[in-house]
C-alpha cells in the first residue's frame, strides 16, 4: 500500500496543520499494513519569518519519505501566502514521486493544498481523501475589500466545488462546517476528526488552586497567529486598557496584522509582545500565566470554526477567556469548565466575561481523555486506511 500526503506544514514547523499531519502520519505507520509506504510532500519550516527551525530537505526511513520544499521569505498576508503556495505547488509537482498510489491525502486550511491534491489525484487516477481545516471560499470573501467580494466568492466557490467533488472522503475538522457542505453539495461522504491535545500538553502535571497574589496583576496569555482572522488589533487595546490596574497581557506570535496590533497598542503599557517560540518554551510561558486568551474576528465565516488552540488551552486546566461566536462558543460552553465566552471585538463583554472567571487552575481530566490527539488520529488513520484499502 502506498499513500501520498500533501501538507503545506509539517514538523518541526509551528502550526496546527503541522502538528496534525505529523500525528496522522505516525498513526498511519503504526496502524497500517507492513507494506505501507508513505510519501510526504511538505515545506521547510516557514510558518513564521521570526521563528527559524532547521529541518532536512529530504528525510527517509524504512517506510516514510519526507520531501520538504523551500519557500520564499514572506509575511503572512494574502500576497505573500499566494506566492509561497505557487512555489509549493510547482515544486510539489516537480518532486512528485513515482506511483502508483493507493490514496492521495491532502490537508488544507486555505483550500489550495486541497486543490493540488485533487489535481494530482485526477492526473494519477487515484482516490482522494481531503482533510479540510477551514472553509476558505467562505472566509476569503469576508476578508477582502467590498468591490472584489462577489468575484472572489464566485471564483473560490467554483474552485472549491471542483475540488470537493473529486474526493472519495472528506474530513471536516469542525462539525460546525457540516451545514455549509451539506447545503452546497448534498450527501457527501463526510467524517469529523477534530484537532486534539498533543502529548506535550498531556504530560504537564496538574496543579491545584494557584491564585495570584493580591499584590500582583493577573497574567493573561495569548499564543498563536496574529492575523486578520484573530482580530487582536480590534479587541486587545481597549480590553487591556480596561484591565490595566488588574492584569497584564503577554502575546506570543507573529502574523500579517502584528504591525496593526503594535500601532493600536500605542500608549498601552500592560501588553508585552513576544516572538514565536518552541513548544518547550511555550509550555513554560503557559505555566507562568494565570488566564489563557483566545479571540477570533467578528466575521460570519468564523462562526463555523473550532480553533485548534482551544484543545491545548483546555488541557492545561487554566481559566479560558474566549472571544468567539457560533460553533466555537457552543463547544467551549458545553465542554470546558471555568471558561468564559464573549462576543468577538466587544471589549465591554470581554471585561464582564473576565470578571466571571475563577482565577485558579482546575484540571479537566474528562476533556483530556476525550480529546487526546493520539486517540483521534488513530481513529482517523483507520478511516484513511479503509479508503486506501479499496484501491489495493
C-alpha positions as CSV (number, residue, x, y, z in Angstrom):
1,X,0.0,0.0,0.0
2,X,1.3,3.5,-0.9
3,X,-0.1,6.8,0.3
4,X,1.0,10.3,-0.8
5,X,0.5,13.0,1.8
6,X,0.3,16.7,0.8
7,X,0.6,19.3,3.6
8,X,1.9,22.8,3.5
9,X,3.2,22.4,7.1
10,X,4.9,19.5,8.9
11,X,7.0,19.2,11.9
12,X,9.2,20.9,13.1
13,X,7.2,23.8,11.7
14,X,4.9,25.6,14.2
15,X,1.2,25.4,13.1
16,X,-1.9,23.4,13.8
17,X,-1.6,21.8,10.4
18,X,2.0,20.7,11.1
19,X,1.1,19.0,14.4
20,X,-2.0,17.4,13.0
21,X,-0.4,16.0,9.9
22,X,2.7,14.7,11.8
23,X,0.5,12.9,14.3
24,X,-1.7,11.4,11.5
25,X,1.4,10.0,9.6
26,X,2.7,8.5,12.8
27,X,-0.7,6.8,13.4
28,X,-0.8,5.6,9.8
29,X,2.6,3.9,10.2
30,X,1.5,2.3,13.5
31,X,-1.8,1.0,12.3
32,X,-1.2,0.4,8.6
33,X,-0.1,-2.9,7.0
34,X,3.5,-4.0,7.0
35,X,3.9,-3.0,3.3
36,X,2.6,0.6,3.8
37,X,4.8,3.3,2.3
38,X,4.1,6.9,2.9
39,X,5.5,9.8,0.8
40,X,5.1,13.3,2.3
41,X,5.5,16.4,0.3
42,X,5.6,19.5,2.5
43,X,7.8,22.6,3.1
44,X,10.8,23.6,5.1
45,X,9.7,25.5,8.2
46,X,8.2,28.8,7.1
47,X,5.1,29.4,9.3
48,X,6.7,32.5,10.9
49,X,9.5,34.6,9.5
50,X,10.6,35.4,13.1
51,X,11.0,31.7,14.1
52,X,13.7,29.7,12.4
53,X,14.0,25.9,12.8
54,X,16.4,23.6,10.9
55,X,15.0,20.6,9.0
56,X,16.3,18.3,6.3
57,X,15.1,18.9,2.8
58,X,14.9,15.1,2.3
59,X,14.3,12.7,5.2
60,X,13.9,9.0,4.7
61,X,13.3,6.0,6.9
62,X,12.1,2.4,6.4
63,X,8.5,3.2,5.4
64,X,8.5,7.0,5.3
65,X,9.9,9.6,2.9
66,X,9.6,13.3,3.6
67,X,10.3,15.9,0.8
68,X,10.5,19.4,2.2
69,X,10.3,22.3,-0.3
70,X,12.0,25.7,0.4
71,X,9.6,28.6,0.1
72,X,10.5,32.3,-0.5
73,X,10.5,34.5,2.6
74,X,7.1,36.1,3.1
75,X,4.8,37.8,5.5
76,X,1.5,36.1,6.3
77,X,-0.6,38.4,4.2
78,X,-2.6,37.2,1.1
79,X,0.0,38.2,-1.4
80,X,2.8,36.5,0.5
81,X,0.8,33.4,1.1
82,X,-0.2,33.2,-2.6
83,X,3.4,33.5,-3.8
84,X,4.5,30.8,-1.2
85,X,1.8,28.4,-2.3
86,X,2.6,28.8,-6.0
87,X,6.2,27.8,-5.3
88,X,5.0,24.9,-3.2
89,X,2.6,23.6,-5.9
90,X,5.2,24.0,-8.7
91,X,7.9,22.2,-6.7
92,X,5.5,19.6,-5.4
93,X,4.6,18.6,-9.0
94,X,8.3,18.5,-9.9
95,X,9.1,16.3,-6.9
96,X,6.1,14.1,-7.3
97,X,7.3,10.5,-6.6
98,X,6.6,7.7,-8.9
99,X,3.3,5.9,-8.3
100,X,1.1,4.1,-8.4
101,X,-0.6,5.3,-5.2
102,X,-3.5,3.8,-3.4
103,X,-4.5,7.1,-2.0
104,X,-3.8,10.9,-2.2
105,X,-4.3,12.6,1.2
106,X,-4.3,16.4,1.3
107,X,-4.9,18.5,4.4
108,X,-5.8,22.1,3.7
109,X,-6.8,25.3,5.6
110,X,-6.6,27.7,2.7
111,X,-8.2,25.4,0.0
112,X,-5.3,25.4,-2.4
113,X,-3.4,22.4,-1.0
114,X,-6.7,20.6,-1.4
115,X,-6.9,21.8,-5.0
116,X,-3.3,20.5,-5.5
117,X,-4.4,17.1,-4.1
118,X,-7.4,17.0,-6.4
119,X,-5.2,17.8,-9.4
120,X,-2.7,15.1,-8.5
121,X,-5.5,12.6,-7.8
122,X,-7.1,13.4,-11.2
123,X,-3.8,13.2,-13.0
124,X,-2.8,9.9,-11.4
125,X,-6.4,8.4,-11.3
126,X,-6.1,7.9,-7.6
127,X,-8.7,8.1,-4.8
128,X,-8.6,11.4,-2.9
129,X,-9.1,11.9,0.9
130,X,-9.5,15.6,1.8
131,X,-8.9,17.0,5.3
132,X,-10.5,20.4,5.4
133,X,-9.4,22.7,8.3
134,X,-11.3,25.8,7.1
135,X,-13.9,27.0,4.6
136,X,-11.6,29.2,2.5
137,X,-14.2,30.3,0.0
138,X,-16.5,31.4,2.8
139,X,-13.7,33.2,4.7
140,X,-11.8,35.0,2.0
141,X,-14.9,36.8,0.7
142,X,-15.4,38.4,4.1
143,X,-11.7,39.4,4.5
144,X,-11.4,41.1,1.0
145,X,-12.5,44.6,0.2
146,X,-16.1,45.0,-0.8
147,X,-15.6,45.6,-4.6
148,X,-14.0,42.1,-5.0
149,X,-16.1,40.2,-2.6
150,X,-18.6,38.8,-5.2
151,X,-15.9,37.8,-7.8
152,X,-13.8,36.2,-5.0
153,X,-16.8,34.3,-3.7
154,X,-17.7,33.1,-7.2
155,X,-14.2,32.1,-8.2
156,X,-13.2,30.3,-5.0
157,X,-16.7,28.7,-4.7
158,X,-16.2,27.2,-8.2
159,X,-12.7,26.0,-7.3
160,X,-14.0,24.5,-4.0
161,X,-16.8,22.7,-5.9
162,X,-14.3,21.3,-8.4
163,X,-12.1,20.0,-5.6
164,X,-14.7,18.7,-3.2
165,X,-16.5,16.7,-6.0
166,X,-13.3,14.7,-6.7
167,X,-12.9,13.5,-3.1
168,X,-13.6,9.9,-2.1
169,X,-13.9,11.0,1.5
170,X,-13.9,14.4,3.2
171,X,-13.0,15.0,6.8
172,X,-14.2,18.3,8.4
173,X,-12.0,19.4,11.3
174,X,-15.0,21.3,12.8
175,X,-18.5,19.8,13.0
176,X,-19.6,23.4,12.5
177,X,-18.7,23.1,8.8
178,X,-21.3,20.4,8.1
179,X,-24.3,22.5,7.3
180,X,-22.3,24.6,4.8
181,X,-21.1,21.5,2.9
182,X,-24.4,19.6,3.1
183,X,-26.3,22.7,1.8
184,X,-23.9,23.1,-1.2
185,X,-23.1,19.6,-2.1
186,X,-25.7,17.3,-0.6
187,X,-24.9,13.8,0.6
188,X,-21.1,14.0,0.8
189,X,-19.1,11.1,2.4
190,X,-18.1,13.1,5.5
191,X,-16.1,12.3,8.6
192,X,-15.4,14.5,11.7
193,X,-12.0,14.1,13.3
194,X,-11.2,17.3,15.1
195,X,-7.9,18.7,16.3
196,X,-6.8,17.5,19.7
197,X,-4.3,17.6,22.5
198,X,-0.7,16.8,21.8
199,X,1.4,14.7,24.1
200,X,3.4,17.7,25.3
201,X,0.3,19.1,27.0
202,X,-0.8,15.8,28.4
203,X,2.5,15.5,30.3
204,X,2.1,18.8,32.1
205,X,1.4,17.9,35.8
206,X,-1.9,19.2,37.0
207,X,-1.8,21.8,39.7
208,X,-4.4,22.6,42.4
209,X,-5.5,26.0,43.4
210,X,-3.0,28.6,42.2
211,X,-4.5,32.0,42.9
212,X,-2.3,35.0,42.0
213,X,-1.1,37.1,45.0
214,X,-3.3,40.0,45.8
215,X,-0.4,42.5,45.2
216,X,0.3,41.5,41.6
217,X,-1.6,41.7,38.3
218,X,-3.1,38.7,36.7
219,X,-1.2,37.4,33.6
220,X,-3.4,36.8,30.6
221,X,-1.6,35.0,27.8
222,X,-2.4,34.7,24.1
223,X,-0.2,32.4,21.9
224,X,-0.7,31.9,18.2
225,X,-1.1,33.7,14.9
226,X,-1.6,37.5,14.8
227,X,-3.7,37.9,11.6
228,X,-6.9,39.4,10.4
229,X,-8.7,36.3,11.4
230,X,-7.7,36.6,15.1
231,X,-8.7,40.3,15.3
232,X,-6.3,41.1,18.2
233,X,-5.9,44.6,17.0
234,X,-9.7,45.1,17.3
235,X,-10.0,43.8,20.9
236,X,-6.8,43.9,22.8
237,X,-6.1,47.6,23.1
238,X,-9.4,48.5,24.7
239,X,-9.6,45.3,26.8
240,X,-6.0,45.8,28.0
241,X,-6.7,49.4,29.0
242,X,-9.8,48.5,30.9
243,X,-7.8,45.9,32.9
244,X,-4.7,48.0,33.3
245,X,-4.8,48.0,37.1
246,X,-5.7,44.3,37.4
247,X,-4.0,42.4,34.6
248,X,-1.2,42.4,32.1
249,X,-1.2,40.6,28.7
250,X,1.5,38.6,27.1
251,X,1.1,37.9,23.3
252,X,3.3,35.3,21.8
253,X,3.3,35.0,18.0
254,X,3.5,36.7,14.7
255,X,1.4,37.3,11.6
256,X,0.2,39.7,9.0
257,X,-1.6,42.0,11.5
258,X,1.2,42.3,14.1
259,X,2.1,45.7,12.9
260,X,-1.5,46.9,13.1
261,X,-1.6,45.5,16.7
262,X,1.5,47.3,17.6
263,X,0.1,50.6,16.3
264,X,-3.2,50.1,18.1
265,X,-1.4,49.4,21.4
266,X,0.5,52.7,21.3
267,X,0.3,54.2,24.8
268,X,-0.7,50.9,26.4
269,X,1.8,49.7,29.0
270,X,0.3,46.4,30.1
271,X,0.8,44.3,26.9
272,X,4.0,42.6,26.1
273,X,4.6,41.2,22.5
274,X,7.0,38.3,22.1
275,X,8.2,36.4,19.0
276,X,7.1,32.8,18.3
277,X,8.9,30.2,20.3
278,X,9.5,26.5,20.6
279,X,6.8,24.3,22.2
280,X,9.1,23.7,25.2
281,X,9.5,27.4,25.8
282,X,5.8,27.9,25.2
283,X,4.9,25.4,27.9
284,X,6.9,27.4,30.4
285,X,5.1,30.6,29.3
286,X,1.7,28.8,29.8
287,X,2.7,27.7,33.2
288,X,3.6,31.3,34.2
289,X,0.2,32.5,33.0
290,X,-3.0,32.8,35.1
291,X,-5.5,33.0,32.2
292,X,-5.4,31.9,28.6
293,X,-6.9,34.1,26.0
294,X,-8.5,33.2,22.6
295,X,-10.1,35.5,20.1
296,X,-11.5,35.4,16.5
297,X,-12.6,38.4,14.4
298,X,-16.3,39.3,14.1
299,X,-16.9,37.5,10.8
300,X,-19.8,35.3,10.0
301,X,-17.5,32.7,8.4
302,X,-15.7,32.2,11.8
303,X,-18.9,31.1,13.5
304,X,-18.3,27.7,11.9
305,X,-14.8,27.1,13.0
306,X,-13.3,25.3,16.0
307,X,-9.8,26.8,16.7
308,X,-7.1,24.2,17.4
309,X,-5.8,26.4,20.2
310,X,-8.9,25.5,22.3
311,X,-7.6,22.0,22.9
312,X,-4.2,22.8,24.2
313,X,-5.5,25.7,26.3
314,X,-8.2,23.5,27.9
315,X,-5.7,20.7,28.6
316,X,-3.7,23.0,30.9
317,X,-6.5,23.5,33.3
318,X,-6.2,27.2,33.4
319,X,-9.1,29.7,33.1
320,X,-10.0,30.3,29.5
321,X,-11.2,33.7,28.2
322,X,-12.6,33.4,24.6
323,X,-14.0,36.0,22.3
324,X,-15.7,33.6,19.8
325,X,-19.1,33.1,18.4
326,X,-21.1,30.3,16.8
327,X,-19.9,26.7,17.0
328,X,-16.7,27.5,18.9
329,X,-18.7,29.3,21.6
330,X,-21.2,26.4,21.9
331,X,-18.3,23.9,22.1
332,X,-16.5,25.8,24.9
333,X,-19.6,26.3,26.9
334,X,-20.5,22.6,26.7
335,X,-17.1,21.0,27.0
336,X,-14.8,23.3,29.1
337,X,-15.2,24.2,32.7
338,X,-14.1,27.6,34.1
339,X,-14.3,29.2,30.6
340,X,-15.9,32.5,29.8
341,X,-17.1,33.3,26.3
342,X,-17.9,36.8,24.9
343,X,-18.9,38.3,21.6
344,X,-15.8,39.0,19.4
345,X,-14.4,42.5,19.3
346,X,-16.7,43.6,22.3
347,X,-14.3,44.8,25.0
348,X,-17.1,45.5,27.5
349,X,-18.4,42.0,27.1
350,X,-14.8,40.7,27.4
351,X,-14.4,42.6,30.7
352,X,-17.6,41.1,32.1
353,X,-16.5,37.6,30.9
354,X,-13.2,38.0,32.7
355,X,-14.9,39.0,35.9
356,X,-16.9,35.8,35.8
357,X,-13.8,33.6,35.8
358,X,-12.4,31.8,38.8
359,X,-8.6,32.7,38.7
360,X,-7.4,29.2,39.6
361,X,-6.1,26.1,37.9
362,X,-8.6,23.3,37.6
363,X,-7.6,20.1,35.8
364,X,-10.1,18.9,33.2
365,X,-9.4,15.1,33.1
366,X,-12.6,14.2,31.2
367,X,-11.8,16.7,28.4
368,X,-8.2,15.5,28.2
369,X,-9.3,11.9,27.9
370,X,-11.9,12.7,25.2
371,X,-9.7,14.9,23.0
372,X,-6.2,13.4,23.2
373,X,-4.7,13.8,19.8
374,X,-3.3,10.2,19.6
375,X,-6.8,8.7,20.0
376,X,-8.4,11.0,17.4
377,X,-5.6,10.4,14.9
378,X,-5.7,6.6,15.4
379,X,-9.4,6.6,14.5
380,X,-8.7,8.9,11.6
381,X,-5.8,6.7,10.4
382,X,-8.2,3.7,10.4
383,X,-10.6,5.8,8.2
384,X,-7.8,6.8,5.8
385,X,-6.6,3.2,5.5
386,X,-10.1,1.9,4.9
387,X,-10.4,4.3,1.9
388,X,-6.9,3.3,0.6
389,X,-7.5,-0.4,1.0
390,X,-10.3,-0.3,-1.6
391,X,-7.7,0.6,-4.2
392,X,-5.1,-2.0,-3.0
